[in-house]
Amino acid sequence: MVMEAPLSRPGRVVAATAAPSAPVAPIEIPWTRIDIDLYEVARDGYIVGYVEVVGSVFVALGGTRYDRAVEVAQHLTFHAAVDAVLRRSA
């Protein structure tokens, strides 16, 4: 069984939906699909790592360049892998 990560979403800022009287805070989508099984993770417009889909596992890689990125963690969900990359970059 091969698991797929979500479809590509550009790393852009979108407004969160809230009640009319509540302030609206922008939310950044931190990942962009760059290959069929590879996602780029960014924070504040800078690349901080990658998530690679390997079978049913999502491998979190930390680093600004894919060819030099280091494995940070392996997770069973895409979003957990993205969080691992973001936590490493903080």
C-alpha positions as CSV (number, residue, x, y, z in Angstrom):
1,M,0.0,0.0,0.0
2,V,1.4,3.4,-1.0
3,M,0.2,6.4,0.9
4,E,0.2,9.8,-0.8
5,A,0.6,13.2,0.8
6,P,-1.9,16.0,0.2
7,L,-1.9,17.7,-3.2
8,S,0.4,20.7,-3.7
9,R,-0.4,23.9,-2.0
10,P,1.8,26.9,-2.5
11,G,3.4,28.4,0.6
12,R,1.2,31.4,0.8
13,V,-0.5,33.4,3.5
14,V,-4.3,33.0,3.7
15,A,-6.8,34.7,6.0
16,A,-8.4,32.5,8.6
17,T,-12.2,32.5,8.8
18,A,-13.5,33.9,12.0
19,A,-16.5,35.7,13.5
20,P,-17.0,39.2,12.0
21,S,-16.0,40.9,15.3
22,A,-12.9,38.7,15.9
23,P,-9.5,39.8,14.4
24,V,-8.4,37.7,11.4
25,A,-4.9,36.3,11.7
26,P,-3.0,35.2,8.6
27,I,-2.0,31.5,8.4
28,E,1.0,30.4,6.4
29,I,0.9,27.1,4.5
30,P,4.5,26.0,5.0
31,W,4.8,23.4,2.3
32,T,5.0,23.1,-1.5
33,R,5.0,20.0,-3.6
34,I,8.1,19.9,-5.8
35,D,8.0,16.3,-7.1
36,I,5.7,13.3,-7.0
37,D,7.0,12.2,-3.6
38,L,8.9,15.3,-2.3
39,Y,7.7,18.4,-0.5
40,E,9.6,21.5,0.3
41,V,9.0,23.1,3.8
42,A,9.5,26.8,4.3
43,R,9.3,29.2,7.3
44,D,9.0,33.0,6.7
45,G,9.8,32.5,3.0
46,Y,13.0,30.5,3.6
47,I,13.4,26.8,2.9
48,V,14.1,24.9,6.2
49,G,13.6,21.3,5.1
50,Y,11.8,18.6,3.0
51,V,9.3,15.8,3.5
52,E,9.9,12.7,1.3
53,V,7.2,10.1,0.9
54,V,8.8,6.6,1.1
55,G,6.1,3.9,0.8
56,S,3.8,4.5,3.8
57,V,6.3,6.6,5.8
58,F,6.9,10.3,5.6
59,V,10.6,11.1,6.1
60,A,11.3,14.6,7.6
61,L,14.6,16.1,6.3
62,G,16.1,19.2,7.8
63,G,18.3,21.5,5.7
64,T,18.1,24.2,3.0
65,R,19.4,22.0,0.2
66,Y,17.8,18.6,-0.6
67,D,21.1,17.0,-1.5
68,R,22.5,17.9,1.9
69,A,19.4,17.6,4.1
70,V,19.7,15.3,7.2
71,E,16.9,13.0,8.3
72,V,15.2,14.4,11.4
73,A,12.3,11.9,11.9
74,Q,10.0,9.4,10.3
75,H,6.2,9.7,10.8
76,L,3.1,8.0,9.6
77,T,1.3,11.2,8.8
78,F,2.3,14.0,6.5
79,H,1.5,16.9,8.9
80,A,3.5,15.3,11.7
81,A,6.5,15.2,9.4
82,V,6.0,18.8,8.4
83,D,5.8,19.8,12.1
84,A,9.0,17.9,12.8
85,V,10.9,19.9,10.2
86,L,9.4,23.2,11.5
87,R,10.3,22.4,15.1
88,R,13.9,21.6,14.1
89,S,14.2,24.9,12.3
90,A,12.9,27.0,15.3
